[in-house]
């Protein structure tokens, strides 16, 4: 339950940040941010806790004595209600909303500054992209298993590990760019210092020759 609540909070806050970007860029004002954060916190808590309680009081997760861990059991040719309502629908809806608000927020920013490079705007799409890459393959695989299309062990291992990479990929997506930017600035400063030192040396040599 706790992990599912945390996961849904992560998804909902991704949507809220996208919505906040859209609203602030549309209104050209940040005055509403404190009120919005309060509302976002309440809505996120309600959605996440409700879904978490659904997981807790259903058979979404059961303990497997054979595997000695908690698993979600899928049955052939049976509608998987818990996976559908507690994972597939929330993930799909929240990811779609996230993409929608980020795209429109980026368009608002671009409208105010047409000369802005598109690269920073594309960075906004990294969060929903990471969600799609990490979670959608597993959700699609669960649907395929219902229709008796069982992946091999290698695919299963990849999907289980991909599911755990959400945080790492977010850190890489949003952490590498600032580091690369800082390194480029440092390299530029180093080159400028070397050019200044070279110019100073040439001036000194020129002064000696003139003497």
BAROKOL-901645 format. One record per atom (N, C-alpha, C): x, y, z. Coordinates in Angstrom, 3 decimals. Example, Ala and Ser with C-alpha at 12.3 -4.5 7.8 and 13.67 -1.06 7.14 Angstrom:
BEGIN
[pt [13.190 -5.690 7.800]] [pt [12.300 -4.500 7.800]] [pt [13.200 -3.300 7.800]] [pt [12.850 -2.250 7.080]] [pt [13.670 -1.060 7.140]] [pt [12.900 0.030 7.870]] 
***
This chain:
BEGIN
[pt [0.825 -1.211 0.000]] [pt [0.000 0.000 0.000]] [pt [0.862 1.265 0.000]] [pt [1.865 1.289 0.875]] [pt [2.702 2.481 1.005]] [pt [3.404 2.795 -0.303]] [pt [3.965 1.765 -0.951]] [pt [4.673 1.991 -2.208]] [pt [3.721 2.471 -3.298]] [pt [2.497 1.961 -3.296]] [pt [1.525 2.376 -4.317]] [pt [1.074 3.816 -4.069]] [pt [0.867 4.183 -2.815]] [pt [0.520 5.566 -2.484]] [pt [1.637 6.509 -2.933]] [pt [2.886 6.125 -2.652]] [pt [4.021 6.965 -3.048]] [pt [4.110 7.084 -4.572]] [pt [3.859 5.970 -5.264]] [pt [3.911 5.986 -6.721]] [pt [2.841 6.905 -7.303]] [pt [1.624 6.808 -6.786]] [pt [0.544 7.652 -7.291]] [pt [0.778 9.131 -6.948]] [pt [1.391 9.395 -5.796]] [pt [1.738 10.775 -5.462]] [pt [2.752 11.329 -6.450]] [pt [3.699 10.491 -6.833]] [pt [4.690 10.911 -7.825]] [pt [4.014 11.255 -9.145]] [pt [3.089 10.408 -9.567]] [pt [2.375 10.656 -10.823]] [pt [1.532 11.923 -10.743]] [pt [0.773 12.073 -9.651]] [pt [-0.107 13.235 -9.537]] [pt [0.681 14.536 -9.459]] [pt [1.814 14.529 -8.757]] [pt [2.605 15.752 -8.672]] [pt [3.259 16.084 -10.001]] [pt [3.549 15.066 -10.810]] [pt [4.024 15.344 -12.164]] [pt [2.984 16.104 -12.956]] [pt [1.727 15.707 -12.810]] [pt [0.623 16.395 -13.482]] [pt [0.464 17.813 -12.935]] [pt [0.568 17.961 -11.608]] [pt [0.362 19.276 -10.992]] [pt [1.446 20.266 -11.406]] [pt [2.698 19.815 -11.465]] [pt [3.760 20.710 -11.907]] [pt [3.543 21.129 -13.358]] [pt [3.062 20.187 -14.177]] [pt [2.761 20.517 -15.570]] [pt [1.633 21.539 -15.644]] [pt [0.596 21.338 -14.828]] [pt [-0.523 22.281 -14.798]] [pt [-0.081 23.646 -14.282]] [pt [0.797 23.639 -13.276]] [pt [1.299 24.898 -12.721]] [pt [2.103 25.665 -13.767]] [pt [2.902 24.954 -14.544]] [pt [3.659 25.593 -15.618]] [pt [2.707 26.221 -16.632]] [pt [1.684 25.489 -16.987]] [pt [0.718 25.988 -17.970]] [pt [0.006 27.244 -17.456]] [pt [-0.473 27.188 -16.219]] [pt [-1.244 28.306 -15.673]] [pt [-0.380 29.551 -15.476]] [pt [0.808 29.378 -14.938]] [pt [1.676 30.541 -14.698]] [pt [2.154 31.154 -16.009]] [pt [2.428 30.304 -17.008]] [pt [2.869 30.831 -18.300]] [pt [1.714 31.505 -19.039]] [pt [0.499 31.041 -18.814]] [pt [-0.669 31.648 -19.467]] [pt [-1.016 32.986 -18.840]] [pt [-0.955 33.040 -17.495]] [pt [-1.330 34.263 -16.780]] [pt [-0.161 35.217 -16.590]] [pt [1.059 34.735 -16.863]] [pt [2.274 35.541 -16.629]] [pt [2.327 36.027 -15.182]] [pt [1.969 35.137 -14.266]] [pt [1.941 35.506 -12.850]] [pt [2.186 34.262 -11.996]] [pt [2.877 34.474 -10.867]] [pt [3.117 33.371 -9.929]] [pt [2.356 33.581 -8.616]] [pt [1.446 34.544 -8.614]] [pt [0.727 34.881 -7.388]] [pt [-0.125 33.729 -6.861]] [pt [-0.608 32.888 -7.760]] [pt [-1.522 31.817 -7.344]] [pt [-0.807 30.549 -6.891]] [pt [0.526 30.550 -6.934]] [pt [1.269 29.319 -6.620]] [pt [0.985 28.800 -5.204]] [pt [1.017 29.636 -4.147]] [pt [0.751 29.088 -2.794]] [pt [-0.610 28.414 -2.669]] [pt [-1.642 29.049 -3.228]] [pt [-2.992 28.468 -3.158]] [pt [-3.057 27.179 -3.952]] [pt [-2.448 27.192 -5.135]] [pt [-2.450 25.990 -5.973]] [pt [-1.727 24.836 -5.295]] [pt [-0.610 25.114 -4.640]] [pt [0.130 24.050 -3.961]] [pt [-0.707 23.423 -2.850]] [pt [-1.464 24.240 -2.146]] [pt [-2.335 23.705 -1.094]] [pt [-3.401 22.792 -1.702]] [pt [-4.024 23.264 -2.781]] [pt [-5.037 22.444 -3.445]] [pt [-4.445 21.178 -4.037]] [pt [-3.260 21.314 -4.642]] [pt [-2.592 20.149 -5.214]] [pt [-2.312 19.102 -4.141]] [pt [-1.858 19.567 -2.982]] [pt [-1.523 18.636 -1.898]] [pt [-2.751 17.854 -1.447]] [pt [-3.874 18.542 -1.327]] [pt [-5.117 17.879 -0.889]] [pt [-5.574 16.863 -1.939]] [pt [-5.599 17.288 -3.202]] [pt [-6.056 16.397 -4.274]] [pt [-5.138 15.191 -4.410]] [pt [-3.831 15.427 -4.368]] [pt [-2.873 14.325 -4.493]] [pt [-3.037 13.320 -3.362]] [pt [-3.207 13.832 -2.144]] [pt [-3.368 12.935 -0.997]] [pt [-4.640 12.099 -1.130]] [pt [-5.730 12.723 -1.548]] [pt [-7.003 11.997 -1.681]] [pt [-6.889 10.896 -2.735]] [pt [-6.381 11.258 -3.925]] [pt [-6.255 10.278 -5.012]] [pt [-5.347 9.123 -4.603]] [pt [-4.190 9.458 -4.052]] [pt [-3.193 8.434 -3.720]] [pt [-3.666 7.518 -2.601]] [pt [-4.271 8.100 -1.565]] [pt [-4.735 7.293 -0.432]] [pt [-5.896 6.388 -0.840]] [pt [-6.807 6.910 -1.659]] [pt [-7.935 6.094 -2.122]] [pt [-7.427 4.891 -2.916]] [pt [-6.505 5.121 -3.833]] [pt [-5.948 4.021 -4.618]] [pt [-5.143 3.067 -3.731]] [pt [-4.424 3.639 -2.756]] [pt [-3.667 2.797 -1.829]] [pt [-4.563 1.912 -0.986]] [pt [-5.679 2.463 -0.509]] [pt [-6.638 1.662 0.266]] [pt [-7.264 0.576 -0.610]] [pt [-7.479 0.917 -1.890]] [pt [-8.006 -0.083 -2.812]] [pt [-7.060 -1.255 -2.957]] [pt [-5.773 -0.952 -3.027]] [pt [-4.762 -2.017 -3.100]] [pt [-4.747 -2.836 -1.813]] [pt [-4.864 -2.139 -0.669]] [pt [-4.797 -2.804 0.631]] [pt [-5.963 -3.767 0.848]] [pt [-7.153 -3.358 0.467]] [pt [-8.347 -4.152 0.757]] [pt [-8.824 -4.982 -0.446]] [pt [-7.940 -5.229 -1.372]] [pt [-8.271 -6.079 -2.511]] [pt [-7.166 -7.127 -2.677]] [pt [-7.302 -7.933 -3.706]] [pt [-6.284 -8.941 -3.975]] [pt [-5.307 -8.467 -5.046]] [pt [-5.115 -7.160 -5.130]] [pt [-4.161 -6.606 -6.091]] [pt [-2.771 -7.205 -5.873]] [pt [-2.397 -7.328 -4.623]] [pt [-1.110 -7.943 -4.286]] [pt [-1.351 -9.062 -3.287]] [pt [-0.733 -10.233 -3.548]] [pt [-0.817 -11.364 -2.625]] [pt [0.587 -11.883 -2.357]] [pt [0.730 -12.586 -1.253]] [pt [2.043 -13.144 -0.907]] [pt [2.217 -14.505 -1.573]] [pt [3.338 -14.667 -2.250]] [pt [3.656 -15.936 -2.894]] [pt [4.658 -16.695 -2.042]] [pt [4.224 -17.821 -1.492]] [pt [5.124 -18.634 -0.670]] [pt [6.264 -19.191 -1.511]] [pt [5.978 -19.462 -2.778]] [pt [7.006 -20.023 -3.661]] [pt [8.109 -19.018 -3.949]] [pt [7.712 -17.785 -4.246]] [pt [8.691 -16.740 -4.558]] [pt [9.149 -15.984 -3.318]] [pt [8.416 -16.166 -2.214]] [pt [8.722 -15.504 -0.953]] [pt [8.711 -13.981 -1.082]] [pt [7.731 -13.496 -1.802]] [pt [7.564 -12.057 -1.964]] [pt [6.122 -11.775 -2.361]] [pt [5.747 -10.514 -2.358]] [pt [4.390 -10.132 -2.767]] [pt [4.344 -9.978 -4.293]] [pt [3.295 -10.485 -4.896]] [pt [3.163 -10.442 -6.351]] [pt [1.735 -10.062 -6.722]] [pt [1.599 -9.634 -7.964]] [pt [0.255 -9.438 -8.520]] [pt [-0.032 -10.636 -9.418]] [pt [-1.094 -11.346 -9.150]] [pt [-1.405 -12.564 -9.899]] [pt [-2.374 -12.257 -11.028]] [pt [-2.021 -12.722 -12.207]] [pt [-2.844 -12.535 -13.399]] [pt [-3.396 -13.893 -13.822]] [pt [-4.678 -13.939 -14.141]] [pt [-5.331 -15.182 -14.550]] [pt [-5.669 -15.124 -16.038]] [pt [-5.440 -16.247 -16.700]] [pt [-5.722 -16.315 -18.128]] [pt [-7.205 -16.105 -18.406]] [pt [-7.460 -15.316 -19.447]] [pt [-8.812 -15.094 -19.953]] [pt [-9.774 -14.547 -18.900]] [pt [-9.245 -13.823 -17.900]] [pt [-10.085 -13.199 -16.885]] [pt [-9.779 -11.715 -16.812]] [pt [-10.816 -10.909 -16.734]] [pt [-10.633 -9.467 -16.627]] [pt [-9.926 -9.120 -15.322]] [pt [-8.813 -8.413 -15.438]] [pt [-8.020 -8.051 -14.258]] [pt [-8.502 -6.690 -13.740]] [pt [-9.511 -6.725 -12.892]] [pt [-10.148 -5.489 -12.420]] [pt [-9.196 -4.653 -11.572]] [pt [-8.447 -5.296 -10.667]] [pt [-7.577 -4.533 -9.768]] [pt [-6.451 -3.839 -10.538]] [pt [-5.822 -4.552 -11.475]] [pt [-4.772 -3.938 -12.277]] [pt [-5.338 -2.814 -13.135]] [pt [-6.526 -3.021 -13.679]] [pt [-7.146 -2.022 -14.553]] [pt [-7.457 -0.734 -13.797]] [pt [-8.098 -0.865 -12.626]] [pt [-8.575 0.326 -11.912]] [pt [-7.526 0.948 -10.990]] [pt [-6.572 0.162 -10.506]] [pt [-5.581 0.695 -9.578]] [pt [-4.253 1.041 -10.239]] [pt [-4.020 0.590 -11.476]] [pt [-2.729 0.847 -12.120]] [pt [-2.868 1.352 -13.549]] [pt [-3.550 0.574 -14.415]] [pt [-3.576 0.924 -15.837]] [pt [-4.276 2.258 -16.081]] [pt [-5.509 2.390 -15.595]] [pt [-6.266 3.628 -15.830]] [pt [-5.600 4.843 -15.178]] [pt [-5.207 4.781 -13.876]] [pt [-4.539 5.947 -13.290]] [pt [-3.250 6.330 -14.015]] [pt [-2.431 5.340 -14.375]] [pt [-1.173 5.640 -15.048]] [pt [-1.411 6.266 -16.409]] [pt [-2.342 5.698 -17.172]] [pt [-2.631 6.219 -18.505]] [pt [-3.221 7.628 -18.432]] [pt [-4.193 7.824 -17.555]] [pt [-4.848 9.132 -17.451]] [pt [-3.867 10.201 -16.974]] [pt [-3.103 9.900 -15.919]] [pt [-2.172 10.888 -15.370]] [pt [-1.047 11.193 -16.350]] [pt [-0.545 10.188 -17.047]] [pt [0.515 10.421 -18.041]] [pt [-0.008 11.286 -19.186]] [pt [-1.232 11.008 -19.638]] [pt [-1.824 11.793 -20.725]] [pt [-2.017 13.245 -20.303]] [pt [-2.498 13.462 -19.071]] [pt [-2.685 14.828 -18.573]] [pt [-1.340 15.541 -18.453]] [pt [-0.332 14.816 -18.010]] [pt [1.006 15.383 -17.854]] [pt [1.537 15.865 -19.207]] [pt [1.428 15.016 -20.220]] [pt [1.884 15.387 -21.558]] [pt [1.095 16.599 -22.068]] [pt [-0.224 16.580 -21.862]] [pt [-1.087 17.674 -22.337]] [pt [-0.672 19.011 -21.731]] [pt [-0.500 19.061 -20.403]] [pt [-0.187 20.338 -19.750]] [pt [1.231 20.805 -20.077]] [pt [2.182 19.874 -20.155]] [pt [3.555 20.271 -20.491]] [pt [3.634 20.819 -21.918]] [pt [2.953 20.157 -22.853]] [pt [2.961 20.632 -24.231]] [pt [2.349 22.030 -24.321]] [pt [1.204 22.241 -23.691]] [pt [0.547 23.546 -23.742]] [pt [1.327 24.603 -22.963]] [pt [1.960 24.196 -21.855]] [pt [2.804 25.140 -21.135]] [pt [3.995 25.568 -21.979]] [pt [4.605 24.607 -22.669]] [pt [5.722 24.926 -23.560]] [pt [5.301 25.844 -24.694]] [pt [4.114 25.613 -25.231]] [pt [3.595 26.476 -26.305]] [pt [3.352 27.898 -25.796]] [pt [2.871 28.025 -24.562]] [pt [2.679 29.362 -23.974]] [pt [4.006 30.100 -23.853]] [pt [5.017 29.379 -23.375]] [pt [6.346 29.997 -23.233]] [pt [6.891 30.407 -24.590]] [pt [6.716 29.519 -25.562]] [pt [7.207 29.798 -26.916]] [pt [6.477 30.991 -27.515]] [pt [5.215 31.159 -27.166]] [pt [4.421 32.265 -27.694]] [pt [4.955 33.612 -27.196]] [pt [5.426 33.643 -25.951]] [pt [5.952 34.880 -25.392]] [pt [7.387 35.145 -25.833]] [pt [8.083 34.072 -26.198]] [pt [9.478 34.230 -26.643]] [pt [9.713 33.338 -27.860]] [pt [9.306 33.796 -29.038]] [pt [9.415 32.967 -30.250]] [pt [10.846 32.553 -30.590]] [pt [11.837 33.331 -30.119]] [pt [13.231 33.029 -30.440]] [pt [13.842 31.992 -29.493]] [pt [13.065 31.559 -28.503]] [pt [13.574 30.605 -27.524]] [pt [13.911 29.275 -28.196]] [pt [15.080 28.746 -27.825]] [pt [15.500 27.442 -28.349]] [pt [14.518 26.362 -27.894]] [pt [14.224 25.416 -28.773]] [pt [13.272 24.354 -28.437]] [pt [13.842 23.329 -27.470]] [pt [15.148 23.281 -27.308]] [pt [15.769 22.265 -26.462]] [pt [15.289 22.321 -25.022]] [pt [15.244 23.511 -24.369]] [pt [14.720 23.556 -22.994]] [pt [13.265 23.119 -22.894]] [pt [12.484 23.386 -23.940]] [pt [11.074 23.001 -23.925]] [pt [10.917 21.490 -24.030]] [pt [11.787 20.862 -24.804]] [pt [11.736 19.399 -24.921]] [pt [12.062 18.728 -23.595]] [pt [12.870 19.411 -22.772]] [pt [13.221 18.859 -21.459]] [pt [11.979 18.664 -20.595]] [pt [10.957 19.491 -20.812]] [pt [9.721 19.378 -20.040]] [pt [9.050 18.026 -20.251]] [pt [9.292 17.407 -21.402]] [pt [8.627 16.154 -21.735]] [pt [9.338 14.942 -21.149]] [pt [10.469 15.164 -20.499]] [pt [11.242 14.025 -19.998]] [pt [10.508 13.264 -18.902]] [pt [9.812 13.991 -18.016]] [pt [9.133 13.286 -16.919]] [pt [8.053 12.331 -17.430]] [pt [7.093 12.808 -18.241]] [pt [6.114 11.835 -18.758]] [pt [6.757 10.761 -19.614]] [pt [7.855 11.096 -20.303]] [pt [8.545 10.078 -21.113]] [pt [9.117 8.973 -20.234]] [pt [9.693 9.354 -19.090]] [pt [10.243 8.354 -18.162]] [pt [9.132 7.471 -17.606]] [pt [7.992 8.072 -17.264]] [pt [6.854 7.289 -16.771]] [pt [6.413 6.271 -17.811]] [pt [6.296 6.723 -19.060]] [pt [5.858 5.829 -20.136]] [pt [6.854 4.695 -20.343]] [pt [8.144 5.019 -20.351]] [pt [9.179 3.998 -20.593]] [pt [9.230 2.983 -19.457]] [pt [9.073 3.458 -18.215]] [pt [9.237 2.565 -17.061]] [pt [8.005 1.704 -16.780]] [pt [6.833 2.263 -16.973]] [pt [5.626 1.569 -16.496]] [pt [4.749 0.978 -17.600]] [pt [4.702 1.616 -18.745]] [pt [3.810 1.122 -19.783]] [pt [4.175 -0.279 -20.282]] [pt [5.471 -0.615 -20.477]] [pt [5.782 -1.984 -20.924]] [pt [5.267 -3.060 -19.964]] [pt [5.397 -2.810 -18.649]] [pt [4.907 -3.771 -17.668]] [pt [3.391 -3.897 -17.696]] [pt [2.708 -2.762 -17.845]] [pt [1.246 -2.795 -17.892]] [pt [0.760 -3.519 -19.146]] [pt [1.408 -3.251 -20.271]] [pt [1.029 -3.922 -21.518]] [pt [1.300 -5.422 -21.411]] [pt [2.407 -5.787 -20.782]] [pt [2.733 -7.206 -20.613]] [pt [1.693 -7.922 -19.767]] [pt [1.214 -7.260 -18.714]] [pt [0.164 -7.872 -17.886]] [pt [-1.105 -8.111 -18.693]] [pt [-1.413 -7.190 -19.583]] [pt [-2.589 -7.373 -20.446]] [pt [-2.370 -8.555 -21.388]] [pt [-1.171 -8.663 -21.936]] [pt [-0.866 -9.767 -22.856]] [pt [-0.926 -11.119 -22.148]] [pt [-0.499 -11.151 -20.872]] [pt [-0.532 -12.408 -20.119]] [pt [-1.963 -12.904 -19.959]] [pt [-2.899 -11.983 -19.800]] [pt [-4.309 -12.377 -19.692]] [pt [-4.734 -13.175 -20.928]] [pt [-4.169 -12.795 -22.074]] [pt [-4.498 -13.488 -23.330]] [pt [-3.489 -14.600 -23.641]] [pt [-2.786 -15.045 -22.565]] [pt [-1.892 -16.210 -22.625]] [pt [-0.657 -15.985 -23.491]] [pt [-0.250 -14.728 -23.635]] [pt [1.021 -14.418 -24.291]] [pt [2.047 -14.137 -23.184]] [pt [2.759 -15.172 -22.790]] [pt [3.659 -15.070 -21.641]] [pt [5.074 -14.731 -22.116]] [pt [5.680 -13.656 -21.600]] [pt [7.054 -13.307 -22.015]] [pt [8.058 -14.295 -21.437]] [pt [9.221 -14.389 -22.079]] [pt [10.252 -15.279 -21.552]] [pt [10.901 -14.671 -20.310]] [pt [11.760 -15.432 -19.674]] [pt [12.349 -15.012 -18.400]] [pt [13.191 -13.748 -18.545]] [pt [13.897 -13.622 -19.664]] [pt [14.742 -12.441 -19.885]] [pt [13.907 -11.165 -19.939]] [pt [12.810 -11.227 -20.681]] [pt [11.915 -10.065 -20.766]] [pt [11.338 -9.739 -19.391]] [pt [10.984 -10.790 -18.630]] [pt [10.451 -10.567 -17.293]] [pt [11.441 -9.854 -16.386]] [pt [12.705 -10.270 -16.452]] [pt [13.753 -9.628 -15.633]] [pt [13.928 -8.172 -16.046]] [pt [13.943 -7.913 -17.365]] [pt [14.099 -6.543 -17.862]] [pt [12.957 -5.656 -17.383]] [pt [11.738 -6.165 -17.468]] [pt [10.567 -5.377 -17.061]] [pt [10.582 -5.079 -15.570]] [pt [10.983 -6.080 -14.769]] [pt [11.032 -5.865 -13.313]] [pt [12.066 -4.803 -12.950]] [pt [13.198 -4.812 -13.642]] [pt [14.236 -3.822 -13.358]] [pt [13.879 -2.463 -13.947]] [pt [13.228 -2.462 -15.098]] [pt [12.813 -1.200 -15.706]] [pt [11.839 -0.468 -14.800]] [pt [10.974 -1.218 -14.154]] [pt [9.993 -0.653 -13.234]] [pt [10.665 0.094 -12.086]] [pt [11.875 -0.372 -11.686]] [pt [12.579 0.222 -10.550]] [pt [13.444 1.422 -10.942]] [pt [13.526 1.711 -12.234]] [pt [14.448 2.748 -12.696]] [pt [13.818 4.138 -12.806]] [pt [12.584 4.285 -12.341]] [pt [11.880 5.562 -12.451]] [pt [12.697 6.706 -11.852]] [pt [13.095 6.548 -10.615]] [pt [13.841 7.609 -9.936]] [pt [15.194 7.863 -10.560]] [pt [15.896 6.798 -10.937]] [pt [17.233 6.940 -11.528]] [pt [17.163 7.696 -12.848]] [pt [16.215 7.314 -13.704]] [pt [16.087 7.979 -14.999]] [pt [15.681 9.443 -14.842]] [pt [14.837 9.742 -13.851]] [pt [14.489 11.146 -13.593]] [pt [15.718 11.939 -13.163]] [pt [16.527 11.313 -12.294]] [pt [17.744 11.984 -11.831]] [pt [18.700 12.239 -12.995]] [pt [18.829 11.257 -13.885]] [pt [19.701 11.424 -15.052]] [pt [19.135 12.474 -16.002]] [pt [17.823 12.407 -16.225]] [pt [17.192 13.321 -17.178]] [pt [17.320 14.774 -16.749]] [pt [17.104 15.036 -15.459]] [pt [17.101 16.419 -14.981]] [pt [18.404 16.818 -14.290]] [pt [19.282 15.840 -14.050]] [pt [20.538 16.154 -13.386]] [pt [21.705 16.332 -14.322]] [pt [21.704 15.614 -15.459]] [pt [22.843 15.679 -16.373]] [pt [22.915 17.027 -17.083]] [pt [21.752 17.546 -17.504]] [pt [21.748 18.802 -18.256]] [pt [22.373 19.958 -17.478]] [pt [21.993 20.190 -16.192]] [pt [22.652 21.271 -15.442]] [pt [24.159 21.042 -15.287]] [pt [24.554 19.770 -15.121]] [pt [25.983 19.481 -14.991]] [pt [26.720 19.805 -16.278]] [pt [26.143 19.392 -17.431]] [pt [26.766 19.682 -18.719]] [pt [26.832 21.190 -18.959]] [pt [25.779 21.902 -18.571]] [pt [25.764 23.357 -18.731]] [pt [26.863 24.005 -17.896]] [pt [27.011 23.539 -16.651]] [pt [28.056 24.077 -15.777]] [pt [29.447 23.788 -16.336]] [pt [29.640 22.580 -16.875]] [pt [30.945 22.219 -17.452]] [pt [31.263 23.078 -18.669]] [pt [30.243 23.346 -19.501]] [pt [30.456 24.195 -20.677]] [pt [30.827 25.612 -20.269]] [pt [30.147 26.132 -19.230]] [pt [30.465 27.478 -18.746]] [pt [31.886 27.537 -18.199]] [pt [32.275 26.478 -17.454]] [pt [33.635 26.452 -16.896]] [pt [34.668 26.371 -18.013]] [pt [34.372 25.561 -19.042]] [pt [35.294 25.443 -20.171]] [pt [35.420 26.785 -20.900]] [pt [34.270 27.478 -21.048]] [pt [34.288 28.778 -21.714]] [pt [35.102 29.783 -20.914]] [pt [34.930 29.774 -19.576]] [pt [35.690 30.687 -18.727]] [pt [37.178 30.392 -18.795]] [pt [37.534 29.107 -18.840]] [pt [38.943 28.719 -18.925]] [pt [39.557 29.214 -20.223]] [pt [38.829 29.047 -21.332]] [pt [39.325 29.506 -22.631]] [pt [39.496 31.017 -22.640]] [pt [38.525 31.734 -22.042]] [pt [38.611 33.194 -21.999]] [pt [39.809 33.642 -21.168]] [pt [40.071 32.945 -20.033]] [pt [41.242 33.299 -19.213]] [pt [42.537 33.053 -19.969]] [pt [42.596 31.921 -20.707]] [pt [43.800 31.615 -21.486]] [pt [44.018 32.641 -22.591]] [pt [42.900 33.081 -23.220]] [pt [43.011 34.098 -24.269]] [pt [43.503 35.414 -23.687]] [pt [43.011 35.769 -22.501]] [pt [43.450 37.017 -21.844]] [pt [44.930 36.948 -21.498]] [pt [45.339 35.776 -20.985]] [pt [46.746 35.604 -20.623]] [pt [47.629 35.678 -21.855]] [pt [47.152 35.088 -22.953]] [pt [47.914 35.122 -24.203]] [pt [48.027 36.545 -24.734]] [pt [46.919 37.293 -24.677]] [pt [46.931 38.687 -25.138]] [pt [47.867 39.533 -24.288]] [pt [47.868 39.275 -22.982]] [pt [48.749 40.032 -22.086]] [pt [50.208 39.742 -22.402]] [pt [50.532 38.480 -22.692]] [pt [51.901 38.112 -23.033]] [pt [52.352 38.758 -24.325]] [pt [51.445 38.803 -25.316]] [pt [51.785 39.431 -26.579]] [pt [52.025 40.922 -26.404]] [pt [51.207 41.560 -25.553]] [pt [51.392 42.991 -25.307]] [pt [52.732 43.247 -24.637]] [pt [53.103 42.350 -23.699]] [pt [54.377 42.533 -22.998]] [pt [55.549 42.388 -23.958]] [pt [55.479 41.379 -24.855]] [pt [56.544 41.172 -25.832]] [pt [56.646 42.366 -26.767]] [pt [55.469 42.855 -27.197]] [pt [55.446 44.010 -28.083]] [pt [56.059 45.232 -27.425]] [pt [55.800 45.417 -26.136]] [pt [56.326 46.550 -25.391]] [pt [57.851 46.454 -25.295]] [pt [58.382 45.235 -25.053]] [pt [59.834 45.033 -24.948]] [pt [60.508 45.311 -26.262]] [pt [59.887 44.863 -27.365]] [pt [60.470 45.078 -28.683]] [pt [60.523 46.574 -29.003]] [pt [59.458 47.269 -28.677]] [pt [59.408 48.702 -28.938]] [pt [60.458 49.455 -28.151]] [pt [60.744 48.956 -26.907]] [pt [61.764 49.595 -26.109]] [pt [63.124 49.460 -26.776]] 
***
